[in-house]
């Protein structure tokens, strides 16, 4: 069993008051292990599984960011190999493990693409401006043991690119208004290194970030998105969170 779902949340509320980015920052600071449930305005639900405050798995009702699709999109594994690996997958084996066993994917590339898959899913959830959230202190198996280093994503590395990709001007303005006259304690945050296929993706002109951009979005200065991202990424010294 991947997880044990609790019936009652330890906290719940509105995404208008506590957007996904703010929730991830608060859960990271408290090093929560559990599940963050996001329900959008249409009733679709997504679950973000965390271990010591870091996302290690995301379940969404759509399969656009499914691992087999991401691997083929990035050009890491041909479709034929993915199809063969799918036939090998059983209840005790995952797709990535099957591909490693075939020699079609090494551990370093698998770890990088799993983390990028989580970032893609989280970035799409940053687009959800209306809805509700619930936090459950579930026990789950995602990111246990050696899988933690392979799957964990530091949410602070996500804030700027996700906000720049998912927020529009009214949302940026609203968040900036909450941050005015506040001071922040800057903490070191290791910059995310480029995945091994980054140069290949740039040469092809593709990649998930471009696919997430929407017409009419990002009509604001880069420094505005950076200011909001900093507000989420670093602890507030004065003022309420």
C-alpha positions, 0 to 999 in steps of 0.5 A: 500500500502506497499510503494510508489516508487519514479521514480528517485533515490537520488543516484546511482552507481556501487557495485564495487565502493560502495559494499553493506556493505559500502552502509549500513554503510553510510545509517545507519550513515545518518539515512536514511528512504527509499529503497536501490535497488540492481541489480546484474550482472544477472539483478535480483533486491532486495530491502532493506527497511530502517527506520532511517538507519536500515534495516526493510524489504528485498524483494528478487526475490527468496524465499529461506529465506521465513518466513514459511521456516525459521520457519520450518527450525529452528524447531520453528513451525511445518509444519502443523501449518504453513499450517493452518496459511497460510490458515488464512492469508488475506490482513489484516493479516500477517503469523506471526500474524496468528501464534500468534493468534493460539498460535503457536508462541510468540511475542519474538520468532517472533521478533527474527526470523524476524530479523534473516530472514533479516540478512540471506537475507542481508548476501546473498546480501553481495555476490553480488560483481558486479552490481549496486545500487540505493537509493530512499527516498520512503515512506513505511510502513515497521517498522512503530510504534511498528513494528520498535522494532520487525523488525529493524536490526542494520547493525553493528552487521551484518558486521563481520559474513556476510563478513566472510561468503560471501567474498573471499580473493580477496574481503577482500584484496581489502577492506583492501587496502582501509582501510590502514593507517586509524584511526577509532572512536570506538563506543559502539555497543550492541552485538546481543544476541543469538535467543532462538533457538540458542542452539537447532540449534547448537546441530543439527549442522545446521543454516543459517550461515552454509548454506551460506558458500560456498566451496573455501570461507573464505580462510583468517584469521579471523582478516582480516574479522574483520578488514574489518568489523570494517572499515565498522562499525565505522566512519572514522576519517581520509581519505575519506569514 
